[in-house]
Amino acid sequence: MRESLRQLLAELAAFGQKNDGGTSERCLKMFNITPEMGAFLALLVQANKAKRILEIGTSNGYSTLWLADAAQSGEGQVTTIERSDYKAKMAAANFKASGLGNIQLIAGEASAFLTAADQAPFDFIFLDARRDHYVEWWPDLKRLLKPQGLLVVDNALSHEPEVRPLAELINADRSFLTSLVPVGKGALLAVKGLGREATT
């Protein structure tokens, strides 16, 4: 990682903590992942040689930069979706400052994108958005994930009751292998095509 990008990430992490501690309005909070989670995501992207990455929940782009930096060595591309115009504008400025050219930012509702997207174009999906939509999105998330693709869900421990309905759907699907990793605020990992169905 370039030193300039490392510095930008440190600045964004500090901003996120200060910002979120100074406001009670949910729409103004960044809800950034932890630096430990960022490094973990980067490791997963590189280990899986992910080429096409989807992120739902851009916020100000902090997590996106971890994903995009890890993906660029393998010529990977990140598509990231943010419903808040306020946060999307912040993210766009941060992407420009980063110098990374492998990010596509979509400002809008994830539901519309998921419904319209082609069959199984992604080999890595990072989910860090409104958790009350996860169950609704699950059929499309499953459809859009390539065989052996990896789905990562943030806040699996910090907000376990809210993530549980999606986790139960994934665990009930015999085509997925899952693991809960205590990194950051908890990461639920699900690999498509390596579950019980694939081994029986």
Order of alpha helices (4+ residues) and beta strands (2+ residues): alpha-alpha-beta-alpha-beta-alpha-beta-alpha-beta-alpha-beta-alpha-beta-beta-alpha
